[in-house]
Amino acid sequence: MHIKKNNSCCSCSDGCCGSSAKPEINKREIVIDFLYLDVTVCERCQGTDKSLDEAIGEVANILAATGIDVKVNKINVLNEELAIKHKFLTSPTIRINGKDIQMDYKESLCESCGDLCGDEVDCRVWIYQGKEYSSPPKAMIIEAILKEVYGEKSEKQEKKEYVIPENLRKFYKSRRSKQNYS
């Protein structure tokens, strides 16, 4: 049996009308920011980093196939100046296109960050499907990425003046003091 290749519109297998050019896909980009206090010591930051990498690995092919580039910025918020610059509210934080994937957050004592600065510090607790996690489940991050890319666009979030949270101010002050005594 001989199969004849159809070179007329629109059932060409090699592009439109027999040309070898592939159809153009409008390229879009999402920007994911991972903001953290420390990934070398803090277990919550390490777990969040790992979950984020795994989530991006899971959705990368789907996003690429639909013309969406993913840009990931991993930002170590070392001091108050960077906290102010990035409007950092709690550690760890994941933002997609500038929006925190969990706007309402809860914090609890983080022994790892306490060891870093020599004082008690609270870090983010992730809440997903009614349960609390010390690092975000991969599914939570995937869901947030897909909602941002394919979901209905919500109204702009109200922008209020940034004030560095007292918890972070305490962390940076304690860390400076600890480093000065080392």
DAMO-V323678 format. One record per pair of residues at least 24 apart in sequence whose ideal C-beta (glycine too) atoms are under 6 Angstrom apart, sorted by the first residue. I is the first residue (numbers start at 1). J is the second residue. Records with the same first field share a line. If there is no record, write none. Layout:
BEGIN
I = J, J
END
This chain:
BEGIN
25 = 67
26 = 67
27 = 67
28 = 68
29 = 69, 71
30 = 70, 97
31 = 71, 97
32 = 72, 96
33 = 73, 95
34 = 74, 94
35 = 75, 77, 86, 88, 93
36 = 91, 92
37 = 91, 113
38 = 116
41 = 112, 116
42 = 112, 113
43 = 112
44 = 92, 110, 123, 134, 135
45 = 92
47 = 135
48 = 92, 135, 136
51 = 135, 136, 138, 141
52 = 141
54 = 138
55 = 138, 141, 142
58 = 142
59 = 142, 145
68 = 149
79 = 172
80 = 164, 172
83 = 164, 168
87 = 162
89 = 165
90 = 124
91 = 123
92 = 124
96 = 144, 148
97 = 148
101 = 144
117 = 171, 174, 175, 178
118 = 174, 178
119 = 174
121 = 171
122 = 167
END
